[in-house]
Amino acid sequence: MRIVRGRWAGVALVSPSGRVRPTAETLRDACLTALGPDLEDARVLDLFAGTGALGLEALSRGAASVDFVENGRASLHALKANVARVRARNVTRVFVKDVFAFVQGLAEGAYDLALADPPYTSTLAERLARLWLEKNFCRVLAVEHAAGRKMPGRGKTHLAAEGAFTVYRRREGGGAAG
């Protein structure tokens, strides 16, 4: 696993063993390429961060900062090693917390962009999308999920070889466009 594009393109990332499924490079690339204009100087939130690959890829492509939310011990070890590997400690924070508890504490519009890669076999992707529809904690939300999964709201779903991601955007003047 490596960073695909940007200033750190080609940098290999640490991946934990076990039940962690890092986002495939092609899916990560497709997602962040689709979000290209949203990345510039963005305050990014990486939910279910795992190795941090999504957030670090966003930083590599021009985001200003990334906050990672992860509570798995093996993933946290890899995440911290990857942040150190690209020397990004000064523009990142790691929160060891449940994603939903963290998001519930956020103000509306707390972040420009949130990236989420919950476990494919769970219903956490739908749960997060519904929470965003109720409480716009970011301007844009991109949620990775299994290709056949029906997501709530009116987000735009993009298919990739290894899965899919749905992008939700807040309407100008506030409110969910999803």
RATA-V592698 format. One line per field, one symbol per residue. ss: DSSP state (H for helix, E for strand, C for the rest). psi: psi as a letter, one per 40 degrees, with the letter a starting at -180 (. if undefined). burial: I if it has 24 or more other C-alpha atoms within 12 Angstrom, else O. A space follows every 10 residues. Layout:
BEGIN
ss: ???
psi: ???
burial: ???
END
This chain:
BEGIN
ss: CECCCCCCCC CECCCCCCCC CCCCHHHHHH HHHHCHHHHC CCEEEEECCC CCHHHHHHHH CCCCEEEEEC CCHHHHHHHH HHHHHCCCHH HEEEECCCHH HHHHCCCCCC EEEEEECCCC CCCHHHHHHH HHHHCCCEEE EEEEECCCCC CCCCCEEEEE CCEEEEEEEE CCCCCECC
psi: hihdiadehe hiihhiiaeh gihidddddd ddddeddedh fihihhifdb eedddddddd eeidihhhhi ehdddddddd dddddefede eiihhgihdd ddddeiihfd idhhhhgihd eieddddddd ddddggeidh hhhiiidehh iiafihhhii deaiihhhhh iheiihe.
burial: IIIIIOOIOO OOIIIIOOOI IIIIIIIIII IIIOIIOIIO OIIIIIIIII IIIIIIIIII IIIIIIIIII IIOOIIIIII IIIOOIOIOO IIIIIIOOII OIIOOOOOII IIIIIIIIII OOOIIIOIII IIIOIIIIII IIIIIIOOOO IIIOIIIIII OIIIIIIIII OOOOOIII
END
